[in-house]
Amino acid sequence: MSAAARQPVSAVTVLVSRRVKPGHEAAFVQASDSMTAAARVFAGHLGGQMVHPDTQADEEEINLCHTVFAFDTPEHLQAWQTSPERTRCLQAIAPHTLSSSQLREVSGLGHWFTPPGVAALKPPPRWKVALVTWLGICPTVYVLFLVVAPFLADWPLLPRVMVITLLVVLLMTWVVAPRLTTWLKPFLYPSACGNT
């Protein structure tokens, strides 16, 4: 058996961005929720979440919605992406969007630390990704426990964990990781920095 065949396949995460037509927000959310429900029954589906635009976002971002979902293997993702169910869902979503969706497929956590414009670079070693991920997650979780957790004190444990982890993912993806990538680029991509 080859080394490639023995290597475990990591889960695949997909980020889909769609610009919603003004006045179509409710219909878009309903169609997107239907698509998430349809994907849920497919083998290997690990979960999905819509990220609504920030109400304080600038004009360019105000109608941009993101959906993050994951499958356990590329093969299970491919089965969903080529399914008639997904095609029907996309047809239901299309009337409520201004342009075709932008789909970005990423594996593992390394995508958090891929700076814009350097996707062709060799990804950092896993130990570097793990270290920088911890450097981002540890203070993020600490701050969330100080600021958010007191408001959730009366909630059952599982909903509290779900809210905290969702906030961690959102903050890591759009706030913490981009800044760490900039600050620690010489550590993550020493060869690229040496060539600039």
N, C-alpha and C positions, 0 to 999 in steps of 0.2 A: 504494500500500500504506500502511495506517495505521501510526502510530508504535507502537501496541500490538502490531500484527502483526509489526513488525520487531524488537521487543524480545526478546532471548533469554530463554528460560524456565529458571529455576534448578532444580537438583535439589530434590526434596521429601523431607524426613526425617520419619519418624513415630515417636513414642514411645508404646508401649502398656504400660499398667500393669495387672497382674492380681494379685489376692490369692489365694494358693494354700491349699487346704484342708490342715490339719495331717495328716501321714501320706501325702499324695498328691504329695510333692515329686518323687520319682523319676519317677512316671507323668506328671506335668506337664512335666518337663524333656524326657522322651521325645516327648510330643505336640508340644511347642513346637519341638523340633529337627526333627520331621517337617514342621511348618509352614514353618520356615525353608528346608528343602530344597525344598519345593514352590514357594516363592516364587522360589527361585534360578533356575529355568528360564524365568521370565517375562521378556519383553522389557523392558530398561531397569533391571533389578534391579541395584543397586550394592553390596549387602551387607546383612548383618544380624548383630546380636549381642545375646545375652541378658545382662542384668546381674543377678546373683543378689543377694539381700538380704544386707546386712552382718550377720555373726553377732553383732556387738555392738549391733545396732540395738535401739531400744526396741520394746515390745510391738506398737505400732501399725504398725511398719514391718517386723517380722521375717518375715512371710510375703508381703511385697509384692515381686513380680518385675517387672522392666522389660525390654522388648524394643525395641531401636532398629533400624530398617531404613530404607533409602532407595531411591528410584527416580529415574531421570534426568529424568522429566517427570511432571506431574500426570496426563496421559492414561495413561501406563504404570502409575502407581499405581492409577488408577481401574480399569484392566483387571484388576489383581490383586484389588482389593477387591470386585469384583463377580463374580469367577470361582467356578465350582462347586468348584474345588480348595480355595479359601480357606474356603468354607462347610463343606466336609467337615472341614477342619482345626479350625475353630472348634467343630464338634460334638464332635470328639475331645478338645479342651481343656476344654470346659464342665464335665464331671463332676469335674474336679480343682480348680475355682476356687470361691470363696465368693460372688462377685458378678460382674456383667458387667464387661467390660474397659473401661478408660478410655483413649481414644485421643486423642492430641494431634498435630496435623499442623503442622510448622514448615518454613519455607523458608530456606535459607542459614544464616548464622551469627548473624543478628540475634536469634534466639530466646534465645541465651545471655544477652542483655542486655535482656530484657523483664521488668521487675519485676512481681511478682504484683499483680493488680488493676488494671493499666493497659494491658491488651491492646488497648483501643480507641484508645490514643494513636498518633499518627503515629510510625512507626519512625524511629530516628536515621538521619542520612545515612550512606551506606556508608563514607565516609572515617573517621567517628567509630567505627563498628563495627570497621573494620579496625585502627584505632589501639588501641582498648581490647582487641581480640582479641590483638594483639601484646603489649600490656602484661601480659596474662594468660598467654599461651603461652610467651613468652621465659623468665621465671623458672621456670615449671613445668617446661619441658624441661631447663633448667639444673640444677634440683634433682634431677630424675629421672636425668640423666646422672651426677650425683655419687653418688646413693644407690642406684639400681637397676642402672645400666649395668655396674658392676664385677661384679655377680653373673651377668651375661649375657655376659661377655667371651668365653667359649668357644663360644657359640652361633653358628650361621651368621647372616649379615647380615639376611636377610629376617625370620626369627623375632624377632630383636632389635628391628628396626624395628616389627614388628607389636605387640609387647608395649609398647614405649615409646609408640607413638601411641595404643594403646588406653587406657593409663593417662592420657595427656594429655586425651583426650576425656572420660573419666570424671571426672577432677579438674576440668576446665573446666566441665562440665555441672553438677556437684553441689557443688563447693567454691569454685573460683576465681571463675567468672563471677557467681554470686549475690552474692559479697562486692564484686566490682568494680562491679556494678550499683548496690549500695547506696551505696558510697563516691563513685561518679562520676555519680550520678543528675542532679545539676545540669548536668553537661557533656552527658550523653546526652539528657536531657529538660528543657531549660531552661524551656520554656513551662509544663510541668506544675509545676515547682518554683516558678515565679513565681506560680502560681495557688493555692498552698497556704499 
